[in-house]
Amino acid sequence: MLTAAVLALAAAMFGGGCSRGAATGASAGVPVLVARAFTTNVPVLIDPPPVGHVMPYSMVTIHSQIGGIISEVHFTQGQEVKQGDLLFTIDPRPSQAALDAARAALQRDEAQLTYAKVNFEREKKLFEQKLISQDELETTQANMNALGGTTAADRAAITNAMLNLEFCQISAPIDGVTGSLLFYQGNVVKAPDDTLLTINQIRPIYVQFGVEEQFLPAIRREMRDHTLKVVASFDNMDEPPPQGELTFIDNTVDPTTGLIQLKATFPNTRRVLWPGQYVHVALTLSELTNVVVVPSQAVQTGQNGQYAYVVDSSPADDTVEQRAVKIGINYGGLTVIESGLQAGETVVTDGQLRLSPGAKVNAKGK
């Protein structure tokens, strides 16, 4: 009798434990991660994003306009220079000597011209008195006119010599960054063949990229209404991607690739972009305003199209509803919901494989 009572008590305790465990498991529901749908503005981008090539805004190759010896270099390689900054000095002594000689020749010829004018006036009076012939007067006049031409040539020679002396100072024609130095102090420069230096203007700077021709009508249409924003990025970037504006559309589509080349201008104030870089380009055509979005992983695909599990988060009920949705574009891990969801509704983002319509869930991450 005692043994039977013990067994009955044990059976009752075991059965009660199982019932409580089953009830606890049923009340806990399927563990899932959830998020709320919300409204935001979403940019409409060119997809797939093109790859761009960074180009200098302008590039100038420096040549000397006169030959000579480089007497001084006034910059270091890779230095950023401003327009008008002195770069090279060519030995000015030959040019200075040529200028001095031209001035001396002018002084000599002006003195001869003065004497020729006086002589012409004297012989003109003699001719009026019929003391000299017409030929003698004309010879004197021709000599005076020739000396006038000689002094004009002397003045031109002085101007040319002054220019050559000015060309001994080679300055930066644009703001930019200097490249490798190709001639050093003491080298003899042959003008205008020798290249001394290349300067790239990098503020602002261009990014050139190609897009498929099917986007051309939309790009041209949107550019008529507003400026198109362009963002450039690259791997291992340690600061926010720089933003620029689309400023150029090429005048032809490449028939071999079906791409049309575009250029975007970036202020590049922080010098993030560098000529020759390859970057990922995000071209924004327009912007969708106040659209409903959810995390992209909340949208599932079934036989009848896309759907999402929506959680009824009322205190009395924590079950899910499988709801058909119509989706739009994706951006930054979010998917635009054109219909089927409203802002504020809770959707399942992880754990959908264990769910079925009406299943009870244990939601985390609301």
Wavefront OBJ file of the C-alpha trace (Angstrom):
o trace
v 0.000 0.000 0.000
v 2.836 2.405 0.872
v 4.642 1.654 -2.401
v 1.526 2.343 -4.477
v 0.973 5.684 -2.740
v 4.586 6.768 -3.403
v 4.318 5.854 -7.083
v 1.054 7.737 -7.429
v 2.574 10.840 -5.826
v 5.621 10.662 -8.095
v 3.449 10.300 -11.186
v 1.364 13.271 -10.173
v 4.480 15.420 -9.614
v 6.020 14.375 -12.944
v 2.827 15.019 -14.869
v 2.359 18.397 -13.245
v 5.929 19.382 -14.101
v 5.467 18.441 -17.741
v 2.230 20.405 -17.944
v 3.841 23.518 -16.487
v 6.806 23.163 -18.837
v 4.557 22.851 -21.868
v 2.502 25.788 -20.756
v 5.642 27.892 -20.221
v 6.991 26.965 -23.657
v 3.681 27.788 -25.291
v 3.461 31.159 -23.579
v 7.062 32.122 -24.506
v 6.421 31.912 -28.261
v 8.983 31.772 -31.082
v 11.944 34.093 -30.390
v 12.283 36.668 -33.176
v 13.928 40.030 -33.790
v 11.648 42.876 -34.817
v 11.777 46.485 -35.952
v 9.269 49.228 -36.624
v 8.374 50.609 -40.024
v 8.981 54.351 -40.238
v 8.862 57.201 -42.739
v 11.906 58.951 -44.154
v 13.301 60.475 -47.336
v 15.104 58.057 -49.666
v 17.373 59.103 -52.563
v 16.883 57.500 -55.978
v 20.335 56.418 -57.143
v 21.854 55.071 -60.357
v 21.980 51.300 -59.928
v 24.418 49.601 -60.103
v 26.690 52.345 -58.772
v 29.349 53.260 -61.352
v 33.093 53.355 -60.777
v 34.661 56.789 -61.239
v 38.133 58.050 -62.053
v 39.444 61.131 -60.240
v 40.910 63.770 -62.554
v 42.538 67.149 -61.861
v 40.307 70.142 -62.476
v 43.072 71.524 -64.661
v 46.636 70.480 -65.421
v 49.450 72.765 -66.549
v 52.827 71.674 -67.895
v 55.517 74.256 -67.141
v 58.033 75.113 -69.889
v 60.609 77.870 -69.961
v 60.175 80.558 -72.622
v 63.887 81.246 -72.728
v 66.932 79.013 -72.564
v 69.491 79.222 -69.833
v 70.761 77.848 -66.549
v 68.356 77.329 -63.637
v 69.858 79.481 -60.907
v 67.265 78.732 -58.216
v 64.272 76.458 -57.472
v 61.758 78.055 -55.097
v 59.521 75.095 -54.140
v 59.652 71.472 -53.025
v 58.169 68.556 -54.925
v 54.537 67.871 -54.018
v 54.077 71.326 -52.529
v 50.756 73.108 -52.905
v 51.287 76.443 -54.633
v 49.132 79.483 -55.364
v 48.793 81.306 -58.651
v 51.711 83.727 -58.966
v 54.063 81.862 -56.611
v 57.657 81.881 -57.893
v 58.794 78.435 -59.057
v 62.097 78.828 -60.954
v 64.658 81.516 -61.659
v 66.620 81.292 -64.906
v 70.008 83.042 -64.823
v 68.979 86.623 -65.703
v 72.432 87.982 -66.630
v 72.273 87.262 -70.391
v 68.809 88.786 -70.606
v 69.890 91.812 -68.556
v 72.906 92.312 -70.845
v 70.651 92.137 -73.921
v 68.352 94.741 -72.372
v 71.281 97.070 -71.626
v 72.559 96.693 -75.193
v 69.119 97.478 -76.639
v 68.832 100.613 -74.512
v 72.287 101.749 -75.572
v 71.446 101.216 -79.245
v 68.285 103.278 -78.820
v 70.230 106.091 -77.199
v 72.761 106.100 -80.070
v 70.127 105.995 -82.800
v 67.996 108.681 -81.161
v 71.044 110.992 -81.171
v 71.612 110.279 -84.857
v 67.923 110.880 -85.555
v 68.075 114.246 -83.803
v 71.057 115.283 -85.943
v 69.290 114.010 -89.102
v 66.212 116.122 -88.318
v 68.339 119.244 -87.830
v 70.212 118.513 -91.042
v 66.975 118.026 -92.955
v 65.574 121.378 -91.767
v 68.803 123.137 -92.796
v 68.866 121.577 -96.247
v 65.185 122.307 -96.700
v 65.956 126.019 -96.349
v 68.850 125.666 -98.759
v 66.564 123.987 -101.243
v 64.059 126.812 -100.950
v 66.918 129.192 -101.767
v 67.786 126.935 -104.736
v 71.250 126.265 -103.328
v 70.898 122.454 -103.370
v 69.153 120.066 -105.698
v 65.943 118.088 -105.173
v 67.943 114.834 -105.015
v 70.107 116.117 -102.156
v 67.022 117.125 -100.145
v 65.332 113.780 -100.715
v 68.496 111.912 -99.692
v 68.609 113.821 -96.422
v 64.913 113.147 -95.820
v 65.341 109.421 -96.536
v 68.230 109.230 -94.057
v 66.074 110.914 -91.408
v 63.174 108.507 -92.022
v 65.499 105.499 -91.894
v 66.825 106.588 -88.540
v 63.237 106.988 -87.342
v 62.589 103.358 -88.271
v 65.813 102.306 -86.564
v 64.784 103.922 -83.291
v 61.363 102.219 -83.502
v 63.138 98.877 -83.952
v 65.339 99.708 -80.970
v 62.277 100.294 -78.809
v 60.829 96.940 -79.918
v 64.144 95.294 -79.075
v 63.983 96.835 -75.598
v 60.456 95.511 -75.120
v 61.579 92.033 -76.201
v 64.608 92.162 -73.907
v 62.400 93.213 -70.988
v 60.064 90.264 -71.700
v 63.006 87.862 -71.778
v 64.204 89.272 -68.478
v 60.697 88.799 -67.068
v 60.652 85.214 -68.398
v 63.635 84.477 -66.164
v 61.107 84.373 -63.317
v 58.780 81.381 -63.832
v 55.649 81.568 -61.665
v 52.709 79.221 -61.086
v 49.856 80.002 -63.529
v 47.220 78.239 -61.369
v 46.587 77.062 -57.817
v 47.559 73.412 -57.491
v 49.968 70.745 -56.326
v 53.391 70.410 -57.904
v 54.550 67.084 -59.291
v 58.026 65.622 -59.689
v 60.840 68.090 -60.321
v 62.359 67.290 -63.716
v 65.114 69.943 -63.779
v 67.213 71.017 -60.836
v 69.339 74.006 -59.929
v 72.305 74.191 -62.270
v 70.627 72.358 -65.160
v 70.587 74.014 -68.572
v 67.069 74.457 -69.937
v 66.304 74.418 -73.645
v 63.247 76.499 -74.478
v 60.518 75.627 -75.167
v 61.139 71.880 -75.499
v 62.086 70.961 -71.938
v 59.310 70.249 -69.433
v 60.210 71.574 -66.013
v 57.167 70.589 -63.968
v 53.490 69.616 -64.031
v 50.934 71.271 -61.725
v 47.563 69.650 -61.019
v 44.687 71.722 -59.697
v 42.892 69.548 -57.135
v 40.611 72.103 -55.433
v 38.103 71.758 -57.013
v 38.561 68.372 -58.663
v 36.717 66.208 -61.193
v 35.395 62.653 -60.936
v 34.653 61.113 -64.331
v 32.388 58.067 -64.606
v 30.221 56.285 -67.141
v 26.560 55.308 -66.859
v 24.410 53.179 -69.130
v 22.680 55.120 -71.876
v 19.242 54.106 -70.546
v 19.746 56.586 -67.675
v 20.517 59.524 -69.974
v 16.900 60.782 -70.413
v 16.292 60.749 -66.656
v 19.597 62.498 -65.941
v 18.928 65.245 -68.467
v 15.358 65.681 -67.239
v 16.384 65.960 -63.601
v 19.281 68.328 -64.393
v 16.805 70.799 -65.893
v 15.000 71.012 -62.549
v 17.788 70.831 -60.001
v 21.462 70.110 -59.427
v 22.243 66.400 -59.172
v 24.229 65.376 -56.108
v 27.155 62.968 -56.456
v 28.961 61.170 -53.616
v 32.367 59.533 -54.040
v 33.814 56.891 -51.735
v 36.616 54.353 -51.680
v 37.777 51.469 -49.529
v 39.313 52.269 -46.130
v 37.946 55.825 -46.176
v 38.296 57.196 -42.640
v 36.025 60.237 -42.983
v 32.625 61.082 -44.477
v 32.503 60.625 -48.268
v 32.891 63.924 -50.146
v 29.917 65.346 -52.013
v 29.904 67.082 -55.364
v 27.622 68.092 -58.229
v 27.146 66.695 -61.719
v 28.493 69.371 -64.077
v 29.182 67.701 -67.432
v 27.509 65.227 -69.796
v 29.546 64.061 -72.774
v 28.171 64.750 -76.243
v 28.178 61.127 -77.399
v 27.488 57.599 -76.183
v 30.318 55.104 -76.636
v 28.897 52.635 -79.183
v 31.193 49.819 -78.003
v 30.160 49.942 -74.331
v 26.798 51.729 -74.379
v 28.101 54.121 -71.710
v 28.045 57.894 -71.640
v 30.732 59.744 -69.731
v 29.803 62.223 -66.995
v 31.862 64.517 -64.792
v 31.110 65.677 -61.278
v 32.870 68.599 -59.622
v 33.920 68.271 -55.972
v 35.184 71.177 -53.815
v 37.747 68.760 -52.321
v 38.577 71.214 -49.553
v 39.994 68.432 -47.364
v 42.003 66.959 -50.275
v 40.333 63.565 -49.813
v 40.214 62.895 -53.554
v 43.475 62.577 -55.468
v 44.083 62.480 -59.229
v 44.266 58.941 -60.560
v 42.096 57.383 -57.819
v 39.261 55.006 -58.610
v 36.161 55.647 -56.509
v 32.631 54.343 -56.071
v 30.138 56.922 -57.322
v 26.581 57.425 -56.037
v 24.598 59.677 -58.377
v 21.272 60.846 -56.898
v 18.607 61.380 -59.557
v 15.803 62.463 -57.226
v 14.454 61.898 -53.707
v 11.386 60.067 -52.433
v 9.917 62.031 -49.523
v 8.072 60.649 -46.499
v 7.996 57.045 -47.698
v 7.527 54.017 -45.436
v 10.656 51.890 -45.037
v 11.617 48.730 -43.165
v 14.909 46.861 -42.791
v 15.469 44.927 -46.016
v 15.699 41.586 -44.173
v 12.070 41.988 -43.066
v 10.867 41.446 -46.648
v 10.502 37.799 -47.687
v 9.687 36.297 -51.077
v 7.065 33.598 -51.496
v 5.120 31.987 -54.308
v 2.721 34.919 -54.422
v 5.387 37.641 -54.203
v 6.887 39.645 -51.352
v 5.481 39.585 -47.852
v 6.400 40.488 -44.279
v 5.423 39.130 -40.888
v 3.649 41.859 -38.919
v 3.487 41.509 -35.150
v 0.274 42.280 -33.248
v 1.975 43.792 -30.227
v -1.126 44.331 -28.079
v -0.772 43.125 -24.453
v -3.384 40.415 -24.941
v -1.909 39.035 -28.167
v 1.643 38.664 -29.520
v 1.046 36.824 -32.771
v 2.165 37.455 -36.341
v 0.271 38.110 -39.537
v 1.713 37.281 -42.947
v 1.001 40.361 -45.038
v 1.637 40.905 -48.736
v 3.649 44.031 -49.508
v 4.644 45.949 -52.616
v 8.245 47.097 -52.427
v 10.187 49.906 -54.068
v 13.894 50.680 -54.110
v 16.549 49.635 -51.596
v 18.878 52.113 -49.937
v 21.310 51.723 -47.064
v 19.845 48.422 -45.827
v 16.280 49.739 -45.995
v 13.499 48.820 -48.424
v 10.755 51.212 -49.467
v 7.250 49.805 -48.903
v 4.864 51.201 -51.487
v 1.818 49.416 -50.018
v 0.975 46.831 -47.353
v 2.516 48.480 -44.283
v 2.100 51.677 -42.353
v 4.596 53.604 -40.305
v 4.739 52.405 -36.705
v 3.842 48.771 -37.429
v 6.238 46.118 -36.117
v 7.763 43.617 -38.544
v 9.908 40.542 -37.968
v 13.493 40.972 -39.187
v 14.972 37.640 -38.082
v 13.471 34.223 -37.294
v 10.902 34.090 -40.117
v 11.752 30.459 -41.025
v 10.100 29.242 -37.807
v 6.941 31.275 -38.294
v 3.552 30.662 -39.806
v 0.488 32.938 -39.912
v -0.990 33.333 -36.403
v 2.122 31.994 -34.631
v 2.872 33.392 -31.197
v 6.236 35.152 -30.910
v 8.610 36.410 -28.288
v 9.709 39.687 -29.900
v 13.043 41.358 -29.168
v 14.365 44.660 -30.451
v 11.157 46.730 -30.611
l 1 2 3 4 5 6 7 8 9 10 11 12 13 14 15 16 17 18 19 20 21 22 23 24 25 26 27 28 29 30 31 32 33 34 35 36 37 38 39 40 41 42 43 44 45 46 47 48 49 50 51 52 53 54 55 56 57 58 59 60 61 62 63 64 65 66 67 68 69 70 71 72 73 74 75 76 77 78 79 80 81 82 83 84 85 86 87 88 89 90 91 92 93 94 95 96 97 98 99 100 101 102 103 104 105 106 107 108 109 110 111 112 113 114 115 116 117 118 119 120 121 122 123 124 125 126 127 128 129 130 131 132 133 134 135 136 137 138 139 140 141 142 143 144 145 146 147 148 149 150 151 152 153 154 155 156 157 158 159 160 161 162 163 164 165 166 167 168 169 170 171 172 173 174 175 176 177 178 179 180 181 182 183 184 185 186 187 188 189 190 191 192 193 194 195 196 197 198 199 200 201 202 203 204 205 206 207 208 209 210 211 212 213 214 215 216 217 218 219 220 221 222 223 224 225 226 227 228 229 230 231 232 233 234 235 236 237 238 239 240 241 242 243 244 245 246 247 248 249 250 251 252 253 254 255 256 257 258 259 260 261 262 263 264 265 266 267 268 269 270 271 272 273 274 275 276 277 278 279 280 281 282 283 284 285 286 287 288 289 290 291 292 293 294 295 296 297 298 299 300 301 302 303 304 305 306 307 308 309 310 311 312 313 314 315 316 317 318 319 320 321 322 323 324 325 326 327 328 329 330 331 332 333 334 335 336 337 338 339 340 341 342 343 344 345 346 347 348 349 350 351 352 353 354 355 356 357 358 359 360 361 362 363 364 365 366
